[in-house]
C-alpha cells in the first residue's frame, strides 16, 4: 500500500492505492475505464465547480457516479482476469 503524502489522496476505486494530486479524481488506468461520456461529465462538472458556475453538490453527484462506474468496471475486469487465469474444466 502506498504511503499517504500531504496534498495527495488515494484513487477512490476500491482496492487501488495509487496516490494522486488533489486535482485528479482517479488514477490513469481507472480513469480510462470510464466511458468517454462519464469522463466528459466529470470534467465539465469540475470546471463548473472551480469557476463557481455550478455548486459542489452537482460536482459531487457526478463524481460519485463516476466512482461507482469505476468500481463496477474494475470489479468486472478483475472477475474476467480471474476467470481467464483459472478456466473451468466443465
CORFEN-V632687 format. One record per backbone hydrogen bond with DSSP energy under -0.5 kcal/mol. NH is the residue of the N-H (numbers start at 1). CO is the residue of the C=O. If there is no record, write none. Layout:
BEGIN
NH|CO  NH|CO
END
This chain:
BEGIN
8|5  9|20  11|18  12|25  16|13  20|9  22|7  24|21  31|27  32|28  33|30  34|30  34|31  39|35  40|36  41|37  42|38  43|39  44|40  45|41  46|42  47|43  48|44  49|45  50|46  51|47  52|48  52|49  53|48  54|48  59|55  60|56  61|57  62|58  63|59  64|60  65|61  66|62  67|63  68|64  69|65  70|66  71|67  72|68  73|69  74|70  75|71  76|72  77|73  78|74  79|75  80|76  81|77  82|78  83|79  84|80  85|81  86|82
END
